[in-house]
Amino acid sequence: ADHIRKSGKDGMQNFTQSLKSLIDKELIDRQAALEIAPNREELMMALKGIV
Protein backbone atom coordinates (compact mmCIF):
# COMPACT_ATOMS: atom_id res chain seq x y z
CA ALA A 1 0.00 0.00 0.00
CA ASP A 2 2.88 2.34 0.75
CA HIS A 3 4.26 1.86 -2.77
CA ILE A 4 0.87 2.70 -4.29
CA ARG A 5 0.52 5.80 -2.10
CA LYS A 6 3.94 7.04 -3.26
CA SER A 7 3.21 6.23 -6.92
CA GLY A 8 0.45 8.80 -7.44
CA LYS A 9 2.48 10.50 -10.13
CA ASP A 10 2.31 7.24 -12.10
CA GLY A 11 -1.49 7.28 -11.92
CA MET A 12 -1.73 4.67 -9.17
CA GLN A 13 -4.22 5.31 -6.35
CA ASN A 14 -5.36 3.37 -3.35
CA PHE A 15 -9.07 3.11 -2.53
CA THR A 16 -8.92 6.00 -0.05
CA GLN A 17 -7.33 8.27 -2.66
CA SER A 18 -10.01 7.23 -5.14
CA LEU A 19 -12.74 8.09 -2.66
CA LYS A 20 -11.17 11.50 -2.03
CA SER A 21 -11.04 12.12 -5.77
CA LEU A 22 -14.74 11.25 -6.11
CA ILE A 23 -15.58 13.64 -3.26
CA ASP A 24 -13.47 16.40 -4.83
CA LYS A 25 -15.34 15.91 -8.13
CA GLU A 26 -18.66 15.94 -6.23
CA LEU A 27 -19.55 12.49 -7.57
CA ILE A 28 -20.04 11.07 -4.06
CA ASP A 29 -20.79 12.86 -0.82
CA ARG A 30 -18.44 12.84 2.15
CA GLN A 31 -20.75 10.80 4.41
CA ALA A 32 -21.23 8.04 1.83
CA ALA A 33 -17.47 7.84 1.28
CA LEU A 34 -16.78 7.66 5.01
CA GLU A 35 -19.29 4.82 5.37
CA ILE A 36 -17.48 2.64 2.83
CA ALA A 37 -13.89 3.74 3.45
CA PRO A 38 -11.66 0.87 4.61
CA ASN A 39 -9.88 3.38 6.87
CA ARG A 40 -12.10 6.30 7.91
CA GLU A 41 -9.32 8.13 9.70
CA GLU A 42 -7.05 7.98 6.64
CA LEU A 43 -9.82 9.38 4.44
CA MET A 44 -10.53 12.18 6.91
CA MET A 45 -6.82 13.06 6.96
CA ALA A 46 -6.71 13.04 3.15
CA LEU A 47 -9.70 15.38 3.01
CA LYS A 48 -7.85 17.75 5.34
CA GLY A 49 -4.78 17.59 3.09
CA ILE A 50 -2.65 15.75 5.65
CA VAL A 51 -2.02 12.60 3.59
Residue frames relative to the residue before (quaternion, step in Angstrom):
aa qw qx qy qz dx dy dz
A 1.0000 0.0000 0.0000 0.0000 0.00 0.00 0.00
D 0.6192 0.5522 -0.3456 0.4385 3.56 1.05 -0.75
H 0.6400 0.5264 -0.3247 0.4560 3.58 0.99 -0.83
I 0.6497 0.5069 -0.3179 0.4690 3.59 0.96 -0.83
R 0.6417 0.5330 -0.3262 0.4447 3.59 0.93 -0.90
K 0.7181 0.4407 -0.2444 0.4799 3.58 0.99 -0.84
S 0.6743 0.5102 -0.2828 0.4528 3.60 1.24 -0.28
G 0.2299 0.8131 -0.5045 0.1773 3.59 1.16 0.51
K 0.6261 0.5482 -0.3396 0.4384 3.56 1.05 -0.70
D 0.6678 0.4802 -0.2910 0.4885 3.58 1.23 -0.46
G 0.5969 -0.5913 0.3479 0.4160 3.57 1.31 0.07
M 0.5290 0.6198 -0.4174 0.4022 3.58 1.26 0.08
Q 0.0080 -0.7876 0.6157 -0.0221 3.57 -1.02 0.86
N 0.3576 -0.6755 0.5809 0.2801 3.53 -1.17 0.53
F 0.7253 -0.4472 0.2826 0.4406 3.60 -1.25 0.19
T 0.6309 0.5364 -0.3313 0.4521 3.59 1.01 -0.80
Q 0.6563 0.4960 -0.3103 0.4764 3.59 0.94 -0.84
S 0.6314 0.5258 -0.3291 0.4654 3.58 1.05 -0.72
L 0.6395 0.5132 -0.3245 0.4715 3.58 0.99 -0.80
K 0.6403 0.5190 -0.3257 0.4633 3.59 0.94 -0.85
S 0.6423 0.5257 -0.3188 0.4576 3.57 0.96 -0.84
L 0.6542 0.5048 -0.3084 0.4713 3.60 0.98 -0.83
I 0.6281 0.5128 -0.3291 0.4840 3.59 1.06 -0.73
D 0.6569 0.5253 -0.3071 0.4453 3.58 0.89 -0.95
K 0.7136 0.4254 -0.2392 0.5025 3.58 1.09 -0.76
E 0.4064 -0.7440 0.4292 0.3117 3.56 1.40 0.04
L 0.3912 0.7112 -0.4827 0.3289 3.57 1.06 0.81
I 0.7538 0.1166 -0.0828 0.6414 3.56 1.34 -0.30
D 0.3984 -0.7154 0.5015 0.2793 3.59 -0.98 0.66
R 0.6991 -0.5069 0.3249 0.3857 3.52 -1.28 0.55
Q 0.6685 0.5129 -0.3107 0.4399 3.61 0.85 -0.92
A 0.6514 0.5045 -0.3211 0.4669 3.60 0.91 -0.84
A 0.6518 0.5124 -0.3131 0.4633 3.58 0.96 -0.84
L 0.6605 0.5082 -0.3090 0.4582 3.58 0.93 -0.86
E 0.6327 0.5453 -0.3303 0.4395 3.60 1.07 -0.68
I 0.7762 0.3335 -0.1862 0.5016 3.61 1.02 -0.68
A 0.4538 0.7001 -0.4465 0.3234 3.59 1.26 -0.13
P 0.4536 -0.6835 0.4934 0.2892 3.60 -0.90 0.86
N 0.7743 0.1145 -0.0621 0.6193 3.58 1.21 -0.54
R 0.3007 -0.8023 0.4933 0.1501 3.57 -0.03 1.34
E 0.6616 0.5235 -0.3079 0.4398 3.55 0.91 -0.95
E 0.6432 0.5168 -0.3215 0.4646 3.59 0.98 -0.82
L 0.6504 0.5030 -0.3177 0.4723 3.59 0.98 -0.81
M 0.6481 0.5138 -0.3249 0.4587 3.59 0.93 -0.84
M 0.6425 0.5090 -0.3193 0.4756 3.59 1.02 -0.78
A 0.6420 0.5226 -0.3222 0.4592 3.59 0.98 -0.83
L 0.6563 0.5139 -0.3088 0.4581 3.57 0.99 -0.81
K 0.6754 0.4591 -0.2795 0.5050 3.57 1.20 -0.55
G 0.5233 -0.6595 0.3956 0.3671 3.58 1.30 -0.08
I 0.4454 0.7095 -0.4416 0.3213 3.58 1.25 0.29
V 0.7583 0.3134 -0.1807 0.5423 3.60 1.01 -0.74
